[in-house]
Amino acid sequence: MRLVSLCAVVARTTPKGQIEKQVLAWWLYGRTTVARRWIAENL
């Protein structure tokens, strides 16, 4: 649950292209069934 909260905070507070978002997108795509399109639209 803490990871979900952290993801939401990072998604809201950092601009697109920030290294933290790139790492988060890489992790989400590799470890979940989330589509790349969803990641691009929501991060």
PDBQT receptor file of N, H, CA, C and O in Angstrom, charges set to zero:
ATOM      1  N   MET A   1       0.814  -1.187   0.000  1.00  0.00    +0.000 N 
ATOM      2  CA  MET A   1       0.000   0.000   0.000  1.00  0.00    +0.000 C 
ATOM      3  C   MET A   1       0.862   1.256   0.000  1.00  0.00    +0.000 C 
ATOM      4  O   MET A   1       0.502   2.254  -0.625  1.00  0.00    +0.000 OA
ATOM      5  N   ARG A   2       1.984   1.218   0.687  1.00  0.00    +0.000 N 
ATOM      6  H   ARG A   2       2.276   0.408   1.195  1.00  0.00    +0.000 HD
ATOM      7  CA  ARG A   2       2.862   2.391   0.730  1.00  0.00    +0.000 C 
ATOM      8  C   ARG A   2       3.414   2.706  -0.644  1.00  0.00    +0.000 C 
ATOM      9  O   ARG A   2       3.608   3.874  -0.981  1.00  0.00    +0.000 OA
ATOM     10  N   LEU A   3       3.670   1.684  -1.440  1.00  0.00    +0.000 N 
ATOM     11  H   LEU A   3       3.512   0.735  -1.166  1.00  0.00    +0.000 HD
ATOM     12  CA  LEU A   3       4.190   1.910  -2.788  1.00  0.00    +0.000 C 
ATOM     13  C   LEU A   3       3.165   2.638  -3.646  1.00  0.00    +0.000 C 
ATOM     14  O   LEU A   3       3.519   3.529  -4.419  1.00  0.00    +0.000 OA
ATOM     15  N   VAL A   4       1.910   2.267  -3.515  1.00  0.00    +0.000 N 
ATOM     16  H   VAL A   4       1.622   1.544  -2.887  1.00  0.00    +0.000 HD
ATOM     17  CA  VAL A   4       0.853   2.938  -4.274  1.00  0.00    +0.000 C 
ATOM     18  C   VAL A   4       0.775   4.401  -3.881  1.00  0.00    +0.000 C 
ATOM     19  O   VAL A   4       0.626   5.267  -4.743  1.00  0.00    +0.000 OA
ATOM     20  N   SER A   5       0.874   4.686  -2.602  1.00  0.00    +0.000 N 
ATOM     21  H   SER A   5       0.996   3.982  -1.902  1.00  0.00    +0.000 HD
ATOM     22  CA  SER A   5       0.853   6.074  -2.130  1.00  0.00    +0.000 C 
ATOM     23  C   SER A   5       2.050   6.839  -2.667  1.00  0.00    +0.000 C 
ATOM     24  O   SER A   5       1.915   7.985  -3.096  1.00  0.00    +0.000 OA
ATOM     25  N   LEU A   6       3.212   6.219  -2.647  1.00  0.00    +0.000 N 
ATOM     26  H   LEU A   6       3.322   5.288  -2.298  1.00  0.00    +0.000 HD
ATOM     27  CA  LEU A   6       4.419   6.861  -3.161  1.00  0.00    +0.000 C 
ATOM     28  C   LEU A   6       4.278   7.134  -4.652  1.00  0.00    +0.000 C 
ATOM     29  O   LEU A   6       4.650   8.211  -5.117  1.00  0.00    +0.000 OA
ATOM     30  N   CYS A   7       3.753   6.187  -5.401  1.00  0.00    +0.000 N 
ATOM     31  H   CYS A   7       3.450   5.312  -5.023  1.00  0.00    +0.000 HD
ATOM     32  CA  CYS A   7       3.553   6.371  -6.838  1.00  0.00    +0.000 C 
ATOM     33  C   CYS A   7       2.622   7.541  -7.112  1.00  0.00    +0.000 C 
ATOM     34  O   CYS A   7       2.872   8.337  -8.017  1.00  0.00    +0.000 OA
ATOM     35  N   ALA A   8       1.561   7.648  -6.345  1.00  0.00    +0.000 N 
ATOM     36  H   ALA A   8       1.357   7.002  -5.610  1.00  0.00    +0.000 HD
ATOM     37  CA  ALA A   8       0.611   8.741  -6.537  1.00  0.00    +0.000 C 
ATOM     38  C   ALA A   8       1.256  10.084  -6.250  1.00  0.00    +0.000 C 
ATOM     39  O   ALA A   8       1.022  11.050  -6.976  1.00  0.00    +0.000 OA
ATOM     40  N   VAL A   9       2.064  10.160  -5.204  1.00  0.00    +0.000 N 
ATOM     41  H   VAL A   9       2.255   9.376  -4.614  1.00  0.00    +0.000 HD
ATOM     42  CA  VAL A   9       2.743  11.414  -4.860  1.00  0.00    +0.000 C 
ATOM     43  C   VAL A   9       3.733  11.796  -5.948  1.00  0.00    +0.000 C 
ATOM     44  O   VAL A   9       3.773  12.952  -6.370  1.00  0.00    +0.000 OA
ATOM     45  N   VAL A  10       4.523  10.852  -6.401  1.00  0.00    +0.000 N 
ATOM     46  H   VAL A  10       4.491   9.913  -6.057  1.00  0.00    +0.000 HD
ATOM     47  CA  VAL A  10       5.505  11.128  -7.453  1.00  0.00    +0.000 C 
ATOM     48  C   VAL A  10       4.790  11.563  -8.729  1.00  0.00    +0.000 C 
ATOM     49  O   VAL A  10       5.232  12.503  -9.389  1.00  0.00    +0.000 OA
ATOM     50  N   ALA A  11       3.713  10.908  -9.080  1.00  0.00    +0.000 N 
ATOM     51  H   ALA A  11       3.354  10.145  -8.543  1.00  0.00    +0.000 HD
ATOM     52  CA  ALA A  11       2.985  11.231 -10.307  1.00  0.00    +0.000 C 
ATOM     53  C   ALA A  11       2.419  12.642 -10.267  1.00  0.00    +0.000 C 
ATOM     54  O   ALA A  11       2.400  13.332 -11.287  1.00  0.00    +0.000 OA
ATOM     55  N   ARG A  12       1.961  13.073  -9.107  1.00  0.00    +0.000 N 
ATOM     56  H   ARG A  12       1.976  12.513  -8.279  1.00  0.00    +0.000 HD
ATOM     57  CA  ARG A  12       1.357  14.403  -8.998  1.00  0.00    +0.000 C 
ATOM     58  C   ARG A  12       2.371  15.522  -8.881  1.00  0.00    +0.000 C 
ATOM     59  O   ARG A  12       2.109  16.633  -9.342  1.00  0.00    +0.000 OA
ATOM     60  N   THR A  13       3.513  15.266  -8.281  1.00  0.00    +0.000 N 
ATOM     61  H   THR A  13       3.726  14.364  -7.906  1.00  0.00    +0.000 HD
ATOM     62  CA  THR A  13       4.404  16.363  -7.908  1.00  0.00    +0.000 C 
ATOM     63  C   THR A  13       5.607  16.576  -8.814  1.00  0.00    +0.000 C 
ATOM     64  O   THR A  13       6.275  17.604  -8.695  1.00  0.00    +0.000 OA
ATOM     65  N   THR A  14       5.906  15.662  -9.701  1.00  0.00    +0.000 N 
ATOM     66  H   THR A  14       5.364  14.828  -9.798  1.00  0.00    +0.000 HD
ATOM     67  CA  THR A  14       7.093  15.834 -10.542  1.00  0.00    +0.000 C 
ATOM     68  C   THR A  14       6.695  16.043 -11.999  1.00  0.00    +0.000 C 
ATOM     69  O   THR A  14       5.697  15.486 -12.457  1.00  0.00    +0.000 OA
ATOM     70  N   PRO A  15       7.467  16.840 -12.726  1.00  0.00    +0.000 N 
ATOM     71  CA  PRO A  15       7.156  17.080 -14.136  1.00  0.00    +0.000 C 
ATOM     72  C   PRO A  15       7.476  15.860 -15.001  1.00  0.00    +0.000 C 
ATOM     73  O   PRO A  15       8.265  14.997 -14.615  1.00  0.00    +0.000 OA
ATOM     74  N   LYS A  16       6.851  15.806 -16.172  1.00  0.00    +0.000 N 
ATOM     75  H   LYS A  16       6.210  16.507 -16.486  1.00  0.00    +0.000 HD
ATOM     76  CA  LYS A  16       7.138  14.706 -17.105  1.00  0.00    +0.000 C 
ATOM     77  C   LYS A  16       8.605  14.747 -17.504  1.00  0.00    +0.000 C 
ATOM     78  O   LYS A  16       9.181  15.825 -17.650  1.00  0.00    +0.000 OA
ATOM     79  N   GLY A  17       9.205  13.588 -17.678  1.00  0.00    +0.000 N 
ATOM     80  H   GLY A  17       8.736  12.712 -17.559  1.00  0.00    +0.000 HD
ATOM     81  CA  GLY A  17      10.607  13.505 -18.067  1.00  0.00    +0.000 C 
ATOM     82  C   GLY A  17      11.569  13.483 -16.895  1.00  0.00    +0.000 C 
ATOM     83  O   GLY A  17      12.766  13.264 -17.083  1.00  0.00    +0.000 OA
ATOM     84  N   GLN A  18      11.072  13.704 -15.693  1.00  0.00    +0.000 N 
ATOM     85  H   GLN A  18      10.100  13.882 -15.540  1.00  0.00    +0.000 HD
ATOM     86  CA  GLN A  18      11.917  13.663 -14.495  1.00  0.00    +0.000 C 
ATOM     87  C   GLN A  18      12.433  12.232 -14.315  1.00  0.00    +0.000 C 
ATOM     88  O   GLN A  18      11.706  11.271 -14.571  1.00  0.00    +0.000 OA
ATOM     89  N   ILE A  19      13.664  12.095 -13.883  1.00  0.00    +0.000 N 
ATOM     90  H   ILE A  19      14.254  12.875 -13.676  1.00  0.00    +0.000 HD
ATOM     91  CA  ILE A  19      14.285  10.769 -13.761  1.00  0.00    +0.000 C 
ATOM     92  C   ILE A  19      13.484   9.847 -12.838  1.00  0.00    +0.000 C 
ATOM     93  O   ILE A  19      13.413   8.643 -13.084  1.00  0.00    +0.000 OA
ATOM     94  N   GLU A  20      12.886  10.392 -11.789  1.00  0.00    +0.000 N 
ATOM     95  H   GLU A  20      12.944  11.370 -11.589  1.00  0.00    +0.000 HD
ATOM     96  CA  GLU A  20      12.086   9.567 -10.879  1.00  0.00    +0.000 C 
ATOM     97  C   GLU A  20      10.895   8.951 -11.607  1.00  0.00    +0.000 C 
ATOM     98  O   GLU A  20      10.547   7.794 -11.373  1.00  0.00    +0.000 OA
ATOM     99  N   LYS A  21      10.278   9.726 -12.484  1.00  0.00    +0.000 N 
ATOM    100  H   LYS A  21      10.562  10.667 -12.674  1.00  0.00    +0.000 HD
ATOM    101  CA  LYS A  21       9.144   9.200 -13.242  1.00  0.00    +0.000 C 
ATOM    102  C   LYS A  21       9.600   8.164 -14.261  1.00  0.00    +0.000 C 
ATOM    103  O   LYS A  21       8.889   7.192 -14.514  1.00  0.00    +0.000 OA
ATOM    104  N   GLN A  22      10.754   8.356 -14.836  1.00  0.00    +0.000 N 
ATOM    105  H   GLN A  22      11.332   9.145 -14.631  1.00  0.00    +0.000 HD
ATOM    106  CA  GLN A  22      11.269   7.381 -15.789  1.00  0.00    +0.000 C 
ATOM    107  C   GLN A  22      11.516   6.045 -15.101  1.00  0.00    +0.000 C 
ATOM    108  O   GLN A  22      11.188   4.990 -15.643  1.00  0.00    +0.000 OA
ATOM    109  N   VAL A  23      12.089   6.096 -13.918  1.00  0.00    +0.000 N 
ATOM    110  H   VAL A  23      12.354   6.954 -13.477  1.00  0.00    +0.000 HD
ATOM    111  CA  VAL A  23      12.343   4.870 -13.153  1.00  0.00    +0.000 C 
ATOM    112  C   VAL A  23      11.029   4.229 -12.736  1.00  0.00    +0.000 C 
ATOM    113  O   VAL A  23      10.873   3.012 -12.825  1.00  0.00    +0.000 OA
ATOM    114  N   LEU A  24      10.088   5.043 -12.284  1.00  0.00    +0.000 N 
ATOM    115  H   LEU A  24      10.215   6.032 -12.212  1.00  0.00    +0.000 HD
ATOM    116  CA  LEU A  24       8.781   4.524 -11.888  1.00  0.00    +0.000 C 
ATOM    117  C   LEU A  24       8.077   3.868 -13.073  1.00  0.00    +0.000 C 
ATOM    118  O   LEU A  24       7.494   2.794 -12.925  1.00  0.00    +0.000 OA
ATOM    119  N   ALA A  25       8.122   4.496 -14.239  1.00  0.00    +0.000 N 
ATOM    120  H   ALA A  25       8.596   5.368 -14.359  1.00  0.00    +0.000 HD
ATOM    121  CA  ALA A  25       7.497   3.931 -15.437  1.00  0.00    +0.000 C 
ATOM    122  C   ALA A  25       8.153   2.607 -15.816  1.00  0.00    +0.000 C 
ATOM    123  O   ALA A  25       7.468   1.642 -16.155  1.00  0.00    +0.000 OA
ATOM    124  N   TRP A  26       9.471   2.568 -15.756  1.00  0.00    +0.000 N 
ATOM    125  H   TRP A  26      10.027   3.352 -15.481  1.00  0.00    +0.000 HD
ATOM    126  CA  TRP A  26      10.203   1.330 -16.059  1.00  0.00    +0.000 C 
ATOM    127  C   TRP A  26       9.787   0.216 -15.100  1.00  0.00    +0.000 C 
ATOM    128  O   TRP A  26       9.541  -0.914 -15.523  1.00  0.00    +0.000 OA
ATOM    129  N   TRP A  27       9.710   0.539 -13.804  1.00  0.00    +0.000 N 
ATOM    130  H   TRP A  27       9.910   1.457 -13.460  1.00  0.00    +0.000 HD
ATOM    131  CA  TRP A  27       9.340  -0.453 -12.801  1.00  0.00    +0.000 C 
ATOM    132  C   TRP A  27       7.903  -0.916 -13.005  1.00  0.00    +0.000 C 
ATOM    133  O   TRP A  27       7.629  -2.116 -12.987  1.00  0.00    +0.000 OA
ATOM    134  N   LEU A  28       6.984   0.030 -13.200  1.00  0.00    +0.000 N 
ATOM    135  H   LEU A  28       7.206   1.005 -13.215  1.00  0.00    +0.000 HD
ATOM    136  CA  LEU A  28       5.578  -0.331 -13.399  1.00  0.00    +0.000 C 
ATOM    137  C   LEU A  28       5.404  -1.240 -14.607  1.00  0.00    +0.000 C 
ATOM    138  O   LEU A  28       4.696  -2.244 -14.536  1.00  0.00    +0.000 OA
ATOM    139  N   TYR A  29       6.044  -0.893 -15.710  1.00  0.00    +0.000 N 
ATOM    140  H   TYR A  29       6.620  -0.077 -15.768  1.00  0.00    +0.000 HD
ATOM    141  CA  TYR A  29       5.895  -1.690 -16.924  1.00  0.00    +0.000 C 
ATOM    142  C   TYR A  29       6.491  -3.086 -16.755  1.00  0.00    +0.000 C 
ATOM    143  O   TYR A  29       5.947  -4.064 -17.269  1.00  0.00    +0.000 OA
ATOM    144  N   GLY A  30       7.591  -3.174 -16.046  1.00  0.00    +0.000 N 
ATOM    145  H   GLY A  30       8.032  -2.380 -15.629  1.00  0.00    +0.000 HD
ATOM    146  CA  GLY A  30       8.252  -4.461 -15.876  1.00  0.00    +0.000 C 
ATOM    147  C   GLY A  30       7.624  -5.374 -14.847  1.00  0.00    +0.000 C 
ATOM    148  O   GLY A  30       7.739  -6.595 -14.950  1.00  0.00    +0.000 OA
ATOM    149  N   ARG A  31       6.960  -4.803 -13.855  1.00  0.00    +0.000 N 
ATOM    150  H   ARG A  31       6.866  -3.810 -13.771  1.00  0.00    +0.000 HD
ATOM    151  CA  ARG A  31       6.453  -5.600 -12.738  1.00  0.00    +0.000 C 
ATOM    152  C   ARG A  31       4.938  -5.737 -12.673  1.00  0.00    +0.000 C 
ATOM    153  O   ARG A  31       4.424  -6.499 -11.854  1.00  0.00    +0.000 OA
ATOM    154  N   THR A  32       4.219  -5.016 -13.518  1.00  0.00    +0.000 N 
ATOM    155  H   THR A  32       4.637  -4.397 -14.183  1.00  0.00    +0.000 HD
ATOM    156  CA  THR A  32       2.758  -5.068 -13.478  1.00  0.00    +0.000 C 
ATOM    157  C   THR A  32       2.223  -5.312 -14.881  1.00  0.00    +0.000 C 
ATOM    158  O   THR A  32       2.988  -5.434 -15.837  1.00  0.00    +0.000 OA
ATOM    159  N   THR A  33       0.908  -5.381 -14.992  1.00  0.00    +0.000 N 
ATOM    160  H   THR A  33       0.286  -5.282 -14.215  1.00  0.00    +0.000 HD
ATOM    161  CA  THR A  33       0.277  -5.560 -16.296  1.00  0.00    +0.000 C 
ATOM    162  C   THR A  33      -0.207  -4.236 -16.873  1.00  0.00    +0.000 C 
ATOM    163  O   THR A  33      -1.003  -4.219 -17.812  1.00  0.00    +0.000 OA
ATOM    164  N   VAL A  34       0.263  -3.142 -16.323  1.00  0.00    +0.000 N 
ATOM    165  H   VAL A  34       0.909  -3.155 -15.560  1.00  0.00    +0.000 HD
ATOM    166  CA  VAL A  34      -0.138  -1.816 -16.792  1.00  0.00    +0.000 C 
ATOM    167  C   VAL A  34       0.428  -1.583 -18.193  1.00  0.00    +0.000 C 
ATOM    168  O   VAL A  34       1.600  -1.854 -18.456  1.00  0.00    +0.000 OA
ATOM    169  N   ALA A  35      -0.420  -1.080 -19.081  1.00  0.00    +0.000 N 
ATOM    170  H   ALA A  35      -1.371  -0.860 -18.867  1.00  0.00    +0.000 HD
ATOM    171  CA  ALA A  35       0.004  -0.810 -20.457  1.00  0.00    +0.000 C 
ATOM    172  C   ALA A  35       0.863   0.447 -20.520  1.00  0.00    +0.000 C 
ATOM    173  O   ALA A  35       0.731   1.343 -19.686  1.00  0.00    +0.000 OA
ATOM    174  N   ARG A  36       1.737   0.503 -21.508  1.00  0.00    +0.000 N 
ATOM    175  H   ARG A  36       1.843  -0.224 -22.185  1.00  0.00    +0.000 HD
ATOM    176  CA  ARG A  36       2.590   1.691 -21.687  1.00  0.00    +0.000 C 
ATOM    177  C   ARG A  36       1.758   2.945 -21.904  1.00  0.00    +0.000 C 
ATOM    178  O   ARG A  36       2.113   4.028 -21.440  1.00  0.00    +0.000 OA
ATOM    179  N   ARG A  37       0.658   2.788 -22.609  1.00  0.00    +0.000 N 
ATOM    180  H   ARG A  37       0.370   1.908 -22.986  1.00  0.00    +0.000 HD
ATOM    181  CA  ARG A  37      -0.198   3.957 -22.851  1.00  0.00    +0.000 C 
ATOM    182  C   ARG A  37      -0.723   4.530 -21.540  1.00  0.00    +0.000 C 
ATOM    183  O   ARG A  37      -0.705   5.746 -21.350  1.00  0.00    +0.000 OA
ATOM    184  N   TRP A  38      -1.189   3.676 -20.633  1.00  0.00    +0.000 N 
ATOM    185  H   TRP A  38      -1.204   2.688 -20.787  1.00  0.00    +0.000 HD
ATOM    186  CA  TRP A  38      -1.685   4.149 -19.342  1.00  0.00    +0.000 C 
ATOM    187  C   TRP A  38      -0.571   4.857 -18.580  1.00  0.00    +0.000 C 
ATOM    188  O   TRP A  38      -0.793   5.915 -17.992  1.00  0.00    +0.000 OA
ATOM    189  N   ILE A  39       0.609   4.283 -18.588  1.00  0.00    +0.000 N 
ATOM    190  H   ILE A  39       0.790   3.423 -19.065  1.00  0.00    +0.000 HD
ATOM    191  CA  ILE A  39       1.746   4.889 -17.892  1.00  0.00    +0.000 C 
ATOM    192  C   ILE A  39       2.028   6.269 -18.472  1.00  0.00    +0.000 C 
ATOM    193  O   ILE A  39       2.213   7.229 -17.724  1.00  0.00    +0.000 OA
ATOM    194  N   ALA A  40       2.063   6.375 -19.784  1.00  0.00    +0.000 N 
ATOM    195  H   ALA A  40       1.913   5.595 -20.391  1.00  0.00    +0.000 HD
ATOM    196  CA  ALA A  40       2.359   7.658 -20.427  1.00  0.00    +0.000 C 
ATOM    197  C   ALA A  40       1.297   8.705 -20.119  1.00  0.00    +0.000 C 
ATOM    198  O   ALA A  40       1.617   9.880 -19.939  1.00  0.00    +0.000 OA
ATOM    199  N   GLU A  41       0.058   8.295 -20.060  1.00  0.00    +0.000 N 
ATOM    200  H   GLU A  41      -0.202   7.341 -20.207  1.00  0.00    +0.000 HD
ATOM    201  CA  GLU A  41      -1.020   9.250 -19.800  1.00  0.00    +0.000 C 
ATOM    202  C   GLU A  41      -1.102   9.655 -18.333  1.00  0.00    +0.000 C 
ATOM    203  O   GLU A  41      -1.514  10.774 -18.025  1.00  0.00    +0.000 OA
ATOM    204  N   ASN A  42      -0.724   8.777 -17.440  1.00  0.00    +0.000 N 
ATOM    205  H   ASN A  42      -0.390   7.868 -17.689  1.00  0.00    +0.000 HD
ATOM    206  CA  ASN A  42      -0.936   9.032 -16.017  1.00  0.00    +0.000 C 
ATOM    207  C   ASN A  42       0.301   9.443 -15.244  1.00  0.00    +0.000 C 
ATOM    208  O   ASN A  42       0.189   9.855 -14.090  1.00  0.00    +0.000 OA
ATOM    209  N   LEU A  43       1.465   9.345 -15.838  1.00  0.00    +0.000 N 
ATOM    210  H   LEU A  43       1.556   9.011 -16.776  1.00  0.00    +0.000 HD
ATOM    211  CA  LEU A  43       2.665   9.789 -15.116  1.00  0.00    +0.000 C 
ATOM    212  C   LEU A  43       3.113  11.108 -15.624  1.00  0.00    +0.000 C 
ATOM    213  O   LEU A  43       4.109  11.649 -15.141  1.00  0.00    +0.000 OA
TER     214      LEU A  43
